[in-house]
Amino acid sequence: MEQRRSTVVADDPGDPAARPRRRRYRFAPLAAAVVATVAVVATAPVDTTGAGGSALRDVIGDRQLRIMAPAAPGGGWDQTSREMQGALRELVGRTEVYNVAGAGGTIGLSQFVRRTGDPTELMTTGLIMIGAVEANDSPHSLAETTPLVRLTTDYQVVAVAADSPISDMAGVVAAMRSDIAAVSISGGSAGGAEQILAGLIANAVGADPARMSYVAHSGGGEALTTLLSGRSTIGISGISELMPQIEAGTVRALAVSSPERLPALPDVPTLRETGVDAELQNWRGVVATADISPEQEQALEDLLVNMTRTDAWREALARRGWGDATLAGPEFEEFVRSEQDRVSQVLDEIGLG
């Protein structure tokens, strides 16, 4: 990469050094065209005097929180945003989720950064957006937002359609070594976790990642359609996005990108078990707009941390196969900063920078 972006703008209110010291939360470690769709949860009036609701009302009044999922419906950001919507219901009542798809979240990011100073606007983000900012040479980055909380981790699944002649990773490796350009790979946005993993796999088997035929999509649902239609040889996606199809028997999981087998897919080997030396973990979190006050930032962080303690959120983690990776405050800001450097380096190493 010719240019490396910092995730905290120096000498502005987003700089941790310029803010009052805030509380830290760390509950789980981290293991290694526009579409507009609006969903509103209508609820009866709720008590917002506890669990972060009262402090939030002090800083936003009666306004409603809005959560941008910067991707098409059906993908990981969309799922995360809607699970948040459900879990926040008992804390703040009504929230709104809307989708802005395209370019690995950078189209949504370009809209989000214009809403500076508005504490009612939140956006789901993660590893994919950091990669897309680099891959698409976006004029905007997470430096123009206020990082709030990391929420989840999610491993990737390498899969084929049930009727594919490829039955295991050995078949994928053989095909890549024979002619990697002939192995079409469907996944998420350019520069995202799926393309990074595809590049790591190609590199591990001695193929040239720069020659990959990677078919990028703005959402997991679109990538799945490409895989099932036979227009791609293999697909790479998050567990939560592929699990229904794996259980239905329309998709066959070949390997997972985790260091150990996953409870949700105990019969699926890790990439390393199949002889492919590659591992990757995706993560998702939430940011607010730039230039909100320290009091607004703290209230939003408190609310989201308390959300992760609700039964609704814990149930969502189990159902989706997500790992709990709650991290907030200065530690999350530092994590975002380090992830940008790491992703930039990885993209360069696998020839995708």
N, C-alpha and C positions, 0 to 999 in steps of 0.2 A: 504494500500500500504506500502511495506517495504521501498520504496525509493521515495522521493519527489524531483522533478526536478525543478530547477529555470529556468525561461524563459529568463534570462539575465546572460551571463557568467561574473563572476566577473573579474575585472582587465583586460578586453580586450576591443577592440574598440566598442563592442556592448553594453557595460555598459553605461546607460544614464549619469552616474556621470562622465564618462571619456570623454564625448563629449561636444563640444560647445553647448550652449543652443539653441534649435531649436524652430521654430514657432509651435504653437499649433493650431489644427483645431478641432472644435467640432460643428457639425451642427444639429445632431439629437441624443437624448438620447437613451440608450439601455433599453428597457422595459424588466421587468423581463425576379504466373504468370503475366507478364507485358503486357499491351495492349498499343501499340504506334499508335496513330492516329493524324495526322498533318493536320491542316487547316490554310491556309494562305489567308489573305484578300489582294488582289491585288488592288492597288489604283493608281490613277494618282498622280503626285507629288503634295504635299500640302505645304502650308505656315506654318512653325513651329516656327515662330518668336514670337508667343504669347502664352498665356495660358499654360506656362510651357514647351512648346516645345523647345524654344531656350536654356533655362538652361540645359535641358536634353541633347541636342546636344553638348553642351559645355563639358559634362562629358562622353558621350558615343560615340561621333563622328557620323559616318554614319552607325554604327552597328544597327541591328534590335532587338527590344525587343522580348523575348520569354516568354510565360506564360505556366507553367505546371499546368494542371488540374490533381491532383493526384488521379484520379478515372476513372472509365469507362465512355464512352459517355452516356449522357442522365441524369446524376445526377446533384445535386446542384452545385458542384464545376465546372463541365463541363459547365453548363449553365452560371454560373457567369463568367467564363473565356471567353466564346464566346461573352457574352454581353459586357465585357470589350473590347474585340477585336474590336467590332463594334463601341463603343463609343470613343475609342482611335484613330480611323481612321482619324478624322478631326484634331487631335492634333499632331500625329507623323506619320501618314501614315500607312505603312505596319507593322503588328505584326504577330506573329505565336503562335498558341495554339497547345499543344500536350498533350496526355493523358498517364499517367503511373498509372495503376490500381493495387489495392491490399492492403489488411490489413489496411483499414481505412486511406489510404494515407501514411502509414509509409514506404511502398516500394518506393513511389515517394520521400518521405522525405530523405530516405537513399541515393538516387541518387543526390538529390538537394544539400545536405550539402557538396558534393564533389566539387561543382563548386564555392568554396569560392573566394570572391574578384571580381566576375564578375557582374557588374551592369546591364547587359542586361538580366539577368535571374531572373524571378519572379515566384512565386508559390502561387496559391490560397489555403487558409487554413481556419480553423475555429474550432468550438467546437468539431466536429467529430474527427479531427486529435488529439486534446488534449486527448480525451477519448481513442482513439485507441493506442496512445503512452503508456498510463497506462495499458490498457487491454492486449496489446500484449507484454508488457515489452520490448518496443523498445529500442535499444541501442542509438537511436538518438531522439532529441526533438527539439522544436522550439527555445531552447537556442542556437542552432547552426545556427540560421538565424537572419536576421534583420527585425523586425516587421515594416511595413510601414503604412498601413491604414486598419481600419475596414470599411467595405462597407455596409453590409446589415444585416437585421435580418429576420428570417423566422420561422413561427410556423409549427408544425407537425399536420398531419391529421391522425386520426384512421379510417380505411376504411375496407370494405369487398367487394367482388365481387358482382355484381348486382344480381346474382342468389343464393347468400348465404341465408341459412335459418335464419341467424342472422339479425335482422332488426334495432337494436338499441344498445346502450351501456349497457342497462339492460341485454341483451342477452349475451354480452361479459362478464359482471361481473358474471352472473350466471354460465357460463361455466368455468371461472377461479376459482371460489370458489368450483366448483364440482371436477375439476381435471385440474389444471393449466398445467400439463405436456401434456395434450391432446389438448391444445390450441396452435397451431403452429402460430408463429408471424414472418412475413417476413419484413425485413427492411434493413438498410444500414449496415455498417461495425461493427464488434464487438467493444463495448465500445463507439459507436457513439450516436448521439442524439436519434435515434430511439430506440436503446436498453435501453438507460437510461430512456426514457419515458415509455417503456414497463415495466421496473422494478418499476418505480414510481407508475404506475397503479396497478401492482400486489400488491405492498406494501399497497396501499391505500384501496384495497378491501379485505385485510387480507390473501392474498395468498403468497406463498414463492417465491420471485424472482429468487432464486437459482435453482428452479425446472422448470423455463420457457423453452419452446421449441422455442428458437429464431434462425431463419434461416438468417444468415448474408450474405450480398451481397456487391460486390465492387461498384455497381452503382444503381441508382434509376430504370433504365430500367430493370435490372435483377430482382430486388425485385418485380416490377410490374408484370413481367411475371409469377413469382411464385404465386402471389396472384390470377391472372386471371386464372391460370391453375388449381386452387383448391388445390394446394399443401400446402397452408397455410390457417389458419382459418381467420386471420385478417392481415392487412398490416399497417405499419406506415411509412409515408414519408412526405416530405415537400409539401407545397401547390403547388408550381410551378411544381413539378414532377407529381402530381396527378390531377391537374385541368383539363387537356385535357380529361382524362378518366372520371372524374366526369361529365363534360359537355356533353360527349358523351353517358353517361348512362351506361357505362360498370363497373363502380365502384360506390359504395354508401358510402358517407362520414357519419360517425357516430358522430364524435366529433372533436374539434380542441383543441390544447394545450395552447391556448391564454387565458389571463385573461378576455377578452370580445370577443363577436362575431366579426368576421372579415368581412370587407366590401366585400371581394371577395367571401365569403360563408355566407351570412347573415342568411340563414335558418339552418345552422349547429350549434348545441349548443356547448358551451365549455364543457370540461370534468367536471368542477365543477357544471355546470348546470345539468349534468346527475347524480350527486351525487358522482363523483369520485374526490377526493381532490388531484389533480395533475395539474401541470402547467410547461411548459418548452419552452424556446425560443432558437432556433439555431441562430448562427451568422456566417458570412463569411468575410474574409479579405485577405490581400495580404502581403507576406513577400518577401524580397530580400535575397541574399546570405550573409553570414557573411563576415566581413572584407572589406566591401566597405567603401569608404571614406565618411566623413561627408557631403562633397559637393555632392557626388553622391546620398547619402541617401536623402538629402534635395530636390534635383532635382526630384527624383522619387516620393517622397511624394507630392511635388507641382503638378506634373503631374497628379497623381491619384486623388488628391482633385479637381483639375480643371476638370478632367473627370466626376466626380460626378455632376458637374454643367451643363453638356451638355444636350441638348434635347434628344439625343439618350439614355443616361443613365436614365434620368427621365422617358422616355417612357418605358424602360425595367423594371424599378421598378413597374410601374403601371400594365404592362402586366403580370409580373411574380407574383405579389402579395407580393413583398418583401418590408420590411420597410427600410427607409433610416437611416443608423446608422453611418454616416461618423465620424471617430475619427482617429486622426493621431498624430505623435510625441510622446513625453514622456507619454502622457495619454494613448495612445494605448499600449505602452510597459508595462505600469503598469496594464492595463486591461488584457493583455495576461497572465501576471504573476499571477494575482488574479484568472483568470479562471482556471489555472492549479490546484491551490489549491482547488478551489470549486469543480471541476469535480472529482478530486481524492477523496474528502470527500463524494460526492454523490455516487460514485461507491462503496465505502466502506459501506455506509449506506444501500444501496439496495442489498448488497451481491454480487456485481459484481466486486469488487476490487481484 
